[in-house]
Each structure stands twice: as structure tokens, then as C-alpha cells.
Amino acid sequence: MEIDPITATISSYLYPSAQVRNEGFERTRVPENSFTATIGNVPFGGFAVHDPAHNPAGHNIHNHFILKSLALTAPGGYVATISSHFTMDSANQRARRDMAQAADLVGAVRLPTKAFARVAGTDAVTDILILRKREEDREPAAGQDWIDTRPVPATDKDGGYTEIDVNAYFAAHPENILGALHVGHGMYNAETLEVRSSSGDAPLGQAVRERLAVITRDATEHGLALTATPESATTLDAATFDQGLLTAADARQNTALATLRYDAEHDGLQRFDGTRWVAHPARKGEVAETRQLLHLRDVSGALIRAQLDGLPAPDRDQLRGELNRTYDTYVARHGPINRFTWTNPAEITQAKHDQRMGKAEEKWRTSNAEDGVPYAGEVPMETRQGWEDKAWEPTTPSKRSPHLDGGIRNDPTFATVAALEVFDEETQTAAKAPIFSTDVVGPRPARTTAETVEAALAISLDETRTVDVDRIAALLGIDTAQAREALVGRVYPDTADPTLLIPAAEYLSGNVRTKLAQAQAAAAADPAYAANVDALGQVQPRTIEAAEIHQRPGVPWIPVSDYQQFVTEVLGARTVEVNYTLGQWSIDVPKYQRGTPLMTDTYGTDHASVVRPGDHQRVRVSRVDLQSGGGPGPHRRGVGPGG
């Protein structure tokens, strides 16, 4: 991996059989455990690079790249890198702890201050670090004291002696420091470490070879030799991929509606309609690409399930290798999954404008119809002007992705396929998502302890949906009797089954009046339910008076009998038929009972009674002219069914 394009090009000519990637290491997406050895010179900087796959903790770039190198190296493999001395000497141990969780330190050599002055123009103190990726079933090697720092003697600017903190490894192995330690002063008079070599020292190259020879000999003696082989690393070879690790669509349980699968017998696609697989129409050209996308879906889905189920690393690595191979093949042939093109809508012509105006007017007249007849009057000026403005507005450009027209875009798991890329819409380029390199999910860790009884209760409910006193006691490290005592006020026994405990949040909600009556009856026979009665008594709502209840006529939760009673008692009808069908009410009163003053004056008009047979339509209030005695009468409000 080389970020500089010129250097990358030169490297590709010098090593034509090697794969040279012109990219930043933070963007490299290859399966973990892919290499038997990783060698590099990591960049140094006091900043973090965004890489959610291998730097979720936000380490500085040099530590980030070392940790990522370890992730990409197979168990038993070596990571040999040159890094700033701050990796080993930093007072903050967080990065070294993360490294120690994955690897053992084989050895380290501290180079003189000016080791890279000629080739890199820097006087920084650097270390050669050799780490061995630890196997999953192996304990950390003994004597791995490289997390802490220790004070060691060093010369100061006045020629005297002082102390400076260095890594405990170098404190124990001063022979691996190729020079004398000296404390200098940098910016703002801050202390800086220098390693000064003397004229009598061996040439640097020879000194490094001698120290590395000793380190590798000791590593072999202590079981830290390089044991990773190409066979143990993750493979991208399709010939060795175990198809049995995939779960095909037709083998799934509870297959989701509209799931697609490839039909090998007919070289076509099938869609699950909820009960069976049916042929899905697609053009021949669409079938081939959709088949590749479906394979990506199946492999990525199997990889996610393998992570959630906690399958062994070799199984996950094999799936990840197949995912990389399949995706690389697809992109080389078709391009990114999320690619699209923009439509270029035509300019609005006068004919198109007139068509839009006609549709807008037709819709407006229909929406303002009277008794089912479209409105035929004048269109308000401001309304017509609004149509005019919208009619000239250009059509909004839209995205087109014809390669998804084979039906994959409607597959319920297509989101997983689309998420395989980090896609840049501006440049139409894609980068692999973190899943191509590392696990993005994992099995839920087993919870063995809880700090509080509330936490233990929540764990019990999450795991068993019940209040398991034995489980709560185990989480808290107490006996069952103590657990029951701690749960007082947090759970209550069921009045129907005293062995069943109900969480307080559930028990003290709902119909608490009925629950209180049940608890009082149970307490009369068993004093153990007294706590239930006390707790329920404190959450009883106040009684609401009838005058405080307000409702709008027509709400469906009021029983039909109440509407009948209302029409009978308030409107004075003796015979009433009320029905509620398909979301609509109808109230029928015989004609001879609809002419009462209550119906035509108090709650209606001479023009329209408040109820009419089968009148279930929306009521509209409109301005009408009511005549009396043959002459024009005063304007009054008329109430009647709206059309």
C-alpha cells in the first residue's frame, strides 16, 4: 500500500508480480488474517484517521496502522514495523493494551536519533517493532512487560545525569537501544528523548542485524517463531470456497415476502409471494447481473449470521474472502452497486404547460363539487396564478439505476447489498465497507454479573421474559432469599399464582381499579398480598365526573345503543334505528317523527331536519335563502347533508 502515486507506480515496475495498491492504508479493505507477515514504515502524526473498521477507538495514525496490520495478519504471523518511539514510550497505555490483546511482542530495537535524517529528513527517535499475532486459543506469552514505562538514567544538556521514562521492555533490554539516552529540549522547552551513537559503535546496519538475530533466536526458543503459512491465511480462491456455508433463499425459514432467488433450471428469477415461489419476469440481460447481486446478498448475509452466531474465525474469514472476491468480480464487470445516472427532463413547452393547467383546473373543480356535480363557476385569480406558476416549473431530475430493474431493488434484504459500499454520488466511486475487512457485529456477550438489583431484574426480563429469582441472585452474587428481599417493591406476586412475580412497571399500570379489587380479595385470604393493595392504592386515578367527559358525535367507540338513547331522549324520537357500517353512521327515524320542533328548529331547520333516512354523509353548513310567504326572507344558516 502506497499513497503516493509516483512511488506506487515505481514499485509496480520494480515488483511486477506483486499487488501494489495506490491508496491510504486506512482505505484498504481486505479480509482479516490475509497475510502471513506484514512489513511497513507507519506514518507518524498526532491525529486520527477515520477508519470505523480498524480504528473505532480513534488512536493516532501510527498506532492505528499497527493495529490494522495485526488485524490483517494471520495468527502466528509477524508484523514488523518502524514507528515513532511514542508508540512504546507514551504515558497513555491504551494503544499498547489494544495491541497486547491481539499479539505478543517478539522484540524491539531503538534506533539512533539521526537514523533517518538522510533519507527522510527527520531526527525523530524510531523503533523497529516485531509483533506476533496470537492464536485465539493461546494465552499471552510470559514476560510480556511492555505495557508500562519505567524511569531509566539518561544524560542531560549539562552533562549530568537525570531520569526519563521509557518502555519497560527497553528498561529490561538496554542492549537493544543502539546508543546512549540523552534528554534534550524541544519546542516550549519540553523534554525530548535523543539516542546518541558514538564513533566507536558498530555501523547501524550491522548493529541492527546483530540485535534482530538475537531476538529471532530467543523467539524460537520461547515458542514465538513465525508459524503462519499461506494455507492458514484467508484465501480468496473461489475453488476452495465452501458453498455449504451459505444459506440459500429456498432453504431459509420464514422467507420474507418478495424475496428473490435464482432459478438454475430455467436460468431465470423466482419471487416468494408469501406462500410459494413464482416466476419473476426479467429480461435476459437483467438476470445475469441480478444473479451476481443475489450472490452478494447471500454471502454478506451468511457472513453477518456467522458473526452473530460466533462461528470460528476460519469460517468467518472464508466467507469474508468470498465476499471480497465476488464483489471485486462484480465491480470489474459492471461498476459500483449504487451507481446511477441522472435523467435530463425536457424543457416545458406551451403544450405541456396547457396540459398541466387543464389537469389542475379539473382537479380543483372536482374537489369543490356540489352534490356530485363539479363546480362550474369562476376560478379565483390567486388560485389560477398559482397553477400558472407551477405549470412552468421544470421537472425535477431523478436518479435511474436500470441495473436494479431485474427486481433486486424490491428484495427485502437489498439494503444489505447496497450497504456493502461507501458510495460517493459526486464522483460515482465506491469504497468497500468495513465488513470486507473485519467483523461488524458479534454475538451478545454472556452477562455474568450485575451491579444493582434493577440491572439484574432487567437482564432476567431480557433473557427469559420473566422474573427469575435464581438468575437474579446469581447475577448479584447473593442467595435466593436475599434476592427476594431486594426485589420487594420492584415486583409483586400475581393474585392468581403467587409463584409468578410481575414487575412493578407492569403490575401498577393498566386497569388498576380491577387489580386493586383482586388484590384486596387475595389479601383477605393471604396477608402476603398486603403490599399489592398498598402499592395499587397509591396509583388509583381520581374518579372523573360525567360533566368532564366530552366527545364529538360520530366517534366509533361510543356504542350504538348510546346514539339511539341520545336521539330518543334529546330529539324526542320514539323509533330510532342506528347503524355503523364501513366507517359510516346512518340514523333512521320514521318520517312522521321528523317534523318536531326539536328536529326542525332547535337542532335543524325547516329546510332540513336534523335526521333523515339513511343520512350518513358528511354534514356541511352553507348559506341559503329561505323564503317565507312568497317573498325573499332573511339569510339564515341552513343545516343539511353535504354532497
ROTIKE-95852 format. One record per residue (C-alpha): x, z, y; residue in one letter. Coordinates in steps of 0.05 Angstrom, whole numbers, plus 5000, padded with zeros to 4 digits. Layout:
BEGIN
XZYa
...
//
This chain:
BEGIN
500050005000m
502949785067e
499149795132i
503949345170d
502148615154p
509348345162i
512248875116t
506648755066a
508048005066t
515548115056i
514048604999s
509548094964s
515247584965y
520348084941l
515848334884y
511347744865p
508848084802s
506548704839a
499848814873q
501348914947v
495449174989r
495749075064n
491549685082e
491950405103g
492450875043f
486151235068e
482150595055r
484950474985t
479450514933r
482050514862v
479750964805p
482951644799e
488151734744n
490150994750s
497751064757f
503051384714t
507451514775a
506351474850t
512351404897i
511851384972g
514051595041n
507851915072v
506851855147p
507352495188f
502552695242g
498653285267g
491952925258f
487052805202a
484552125178v
477352035156h
477051975080d
471052335051p
473252174980a
480052504982h
480452895046n
473953285053p
477853885077a
480753495136g
488153605121h
493453285165n
495252585145i
501752755107h
498353275063n
492152845056h
496352265027f
499952724979i
493353004953l
490452304946k
496752074909s
495652654860l
488352444850a
490251724834l
495751924786t
494152034712a
495152734681p
502352814661g
504652324715g
509352434773y
508252394848v
514952314884a
514452304959t
518352435023i
514652875071s
516053295132s
518554005118h
511954255146f
508554095080t
512654635047m
514055105106d
507455125143s
504655825152a
497855545133n
497855525057q
491355145049r
494354465034a
499454744984r
493955124949r
489954494941d
496054134913m
497454714865a
490454664837q
492053964812a
499553954800a
505854344785d
511954294829l
517553984788v
522554064844g
524353934916a
530553734955v
531153865030r
534953325067l
539453395128p
536353325196t
539052635211k
537852335142a
533151805172f
536051745241a
538951055230r
533050725193v
527251085225a
529951365290g
527752075274t
531352735268d
525753085231a
527353525172v
524553205109t
523653405037d
523653004972i
517853294932l
516653164858i
509853394832l
507053324762r
499553214755k
497053754708r
492753614647e
485653904651e
486754374592d
493554624615r
495055264652e
499555234714p
506855264697a
510455934701a
514656104761g
510755654809q
512456044871d
511755504924w
505355714958i
508456265001d
514056265052t
519956745055r
524856935111p
531956685100v
538256745142p
540056175190a
544856075248t
542256065319d
544455685381k
549456245400d
552956215332g
549856855309g
545056975251y
537557025252t
531856925202e
526956355195i
521156275146d
521855725094v
518255575030n
519256074974a
521855514929y
527655384976f
528856124985a
529756164909a
533555504905h
538155464965p
542554974927e
537054454937n
537954495013i
543153965029l
546254305089g
546254955128a
539955215161l
540155265236h
534855485286v
534355025346g
529454985403h
524654415417g
519154295467m
516954905507y
522855285477n
519455325409a
523855475349e
525354865306t
528854815239l
535154405230e
539154265168v
546354115187r
551053785139s
558653885144s
564153385138s
566253685072g
559453555039d
558653004988a
555452345011p
547952435017l
546251934963g
550852264913q
548252964932a
541052744922v
542552444854r
546053074831e
540453534851r
535053074821l
538953044756a
538753794751v
531353814770i
529353304717t
533553654664r
530154324679d
523353984679a
524453714609t
526654394585e
520454734614h
515454214589g
514453874657l
517153184638a
513252564655l
508552444596t
503351974626a
503151274595t
499550634613p
494850774555e
492951454584s
491551164654a
484850894675t
484150174654t
480449604689l
480449154628d
473448924611a
475448824539a
476649564530t
470449804566f
465650184522d
458849884537q
455650454499g
456950904559l
451750514598l
444350664595t
440550014595a
433949964633a
429949864569d
432950504539a
431150954597r
425751474592q
420451484646n
422450794672t
420550734745a
415350224768l
418349544789a
424949674753t
428549014736l
432648834675r
435948214648y
432447854591d
438147554549a
433447204502e
430346774556h
436046814607d
431247094658g
428947744690l
423648244670q
420048764712r
416749404688f
409449414711d
408250144693g
406350034620t
410549454594r
415948944612w
413348294640v
416947654662a
419347664734h
419346994769p
426146794796a
429946154807r
435745984761k
440946094815g
437946764832e
438147014760v
445746964754a
447247364816e
441647864804t
444447984735r
451148184765q
447648654814l
443748964757l
450249084720h
453049434782l
446649854785r
447350054712d
454750224716v
454150614781s
448150984754g
451751154689a
457751404729l
453351854772i
449952134709r
456752244677a
458852654737q
452453054738l
452953184663d
460153394668g
462752874618l
470252884603p
474852564655a
476751974609p
469451774603d
468451814678r
474951444691d
472950884644q
466250804679l
469750814747r
474650284723g
468949834700e
465349944766l
471549714804n
472449104760r
465148904764t
464848994840y
471348614852d
468848034809t
462248014847y
465448034916v
470547494898a
464847034876r
459247194925h
461647654981g
459348355001p
452848614971i
449948775040n
451648105073r
446247775114f
445147225166t
441147255230w
435146795240t
435146375303n
427846355327p
425745735364a
424145755438e
416945905458i
413345245474t
406945165513q
403245025448a
406045665417k
404246055480h
397045795478d
396445965405q
398546685418r
393746735477m
387946495433g
389346995378k
389947565428a
383247395461e
379747315394e
382247995371k
380248325436w
373148035436r
372148245363t
374448955376s
369449005434n
363548725395a
356548985407e
352049035345d
356948605307g
356948055360v
363747915394p
363948075467y
362547455509a
363747695580g
369647635627e
376447865606v
379448375655p
385148085697m
390248615676e
388548505603t
389547755608r
396047845646q
398648305590g
397147755539w
400647255584e
407047665587d
407247785512k
405647055496a
412146835529w
416547365496e
421547055447p
421147225373t
425947785353t
431647545309p
431447815238s
436247905181k
435947465120r
439047635053s
436847075006p
441447324951h
436747924942l
430547484935d
431247504859g
427548174861g
433348664863i
431348894933r
424849174905n
428149534847d
427250284859p
434650414848t
437249854893f
439250374945a
444750604898t
447449894894v
447249804970a
450850464979a
456850224939l
459449915004e
461150165073v
458749545108f
460549325179d
454948905207e
459048655265e
464748365223t
460648255159q
466148615120t
465449165068a
469849725042a
468750084977k
465050744979a
468451384954p
465151334885i
470150784867f
475851294872s
473151984857t
467252394835d
462052454890v
457352934853v
458353434798g
454653904751p
451654524781r
456655084773p
454455654730a
452556254772r
455156894742t
454457394799t
450057544859a
451757974918e
444658204934t
438258314895v
434957774938e
440257274916a
439457484843a
431957404847l
432656714878a
437456504823i
432556744770s
426856364801l
431055744807d
433455754735e
427155994698t
421455964749r
420156694730t
422657384749v
427557514692d
429658234699v
435158184647d
438257584683r
437757944750i
441158554720a
446758134692a
447857784759l
448258444795l
452458794742g
447459354731i
442859564675d
435559344669t
432660004694a
436859964757q
434759234767a
427359424763r
428459974814e
432059474861a
426258994855l
421059484880v
417559184940g
420358494923r
416058364861v
409258614837y
406258654767p
400658164751d
393958534744t
392358114683a
399158204650d
403458784673p
409658494639t
409257894685l
412558014753l
410557594813i
415057514875p
412357854937a
412057194976a
407256914925e
403257534910y
401957734982l
399257045002s
393256634984g
386556964974n
389057664987v
381857944991r
380557764918t
387358004898k
386158674932l
379658774894a
383158614829q
388859084846a
384059654863q
380459564797a
387159564760a
389660174798a
383560564778a
385760494706a
393360484716d
396760834775p
402660344768a
398459854809y
398060314870a
403959944902a
399959294894n
394059604931v
398359874988d
402059214998a
395758784995l
392259265043g
397559125096q
396658375094v
389058345097q
386657875152p
381458115202r
374257915189t
372157305231i
365257345263e
360456765256a
360756635331a
368256495325e
367255925275i
366855245308h
366354575274q
364553855291r
358553535257p
360753045204g
366653425175v
366453335099p
368054055080w
361254305102i
356354285043p
350453805044v
345754405040s
348254655107d
346753995140y
339754005111q
338754715135q
341254515205f
336353925211v
330654355186t
331854965229e
334554655293v
330953985296l
324554225265g
324253725208a
320553935145r
323153405098t
330553215101v
335052805054e
342552845068v
347852445030n
355352365037y
357951735004t
364651375012l
366451785073g
359851675110q
353952125122w
346651905121s
340752345144i
333752115128d
327452435159v
320452145150p
318251725210k
312352155227y
317052755235q
321852395282r
317552405345g
318053135360t
320653365430p
326853665397l
328852975369m
326752525427t
328152975487d
332553575473t
337353235424y
335452505434g
331452025479t
325051635479d
329451035466h
332851325404a
331251925360s
337052365341v
336052165268v
333651515237r
333051295164p
339851115135g
343251215202d
350451345181h
354150935233q
358551175290r
354651455350v
356151125416r
353851365485v
352250775531s
348950655598r
341850355591v
335950235636d
329650585613l
323250355646q
317150765656s
310350495677g
312649765681g
317649885738g
325050005739p
326550715721g
332551145737p
339051035700h
339551535643r
344251655586r
341651365521g
344051625453v
343651175392g
347650895335p
353450465357g
354749785328g
//
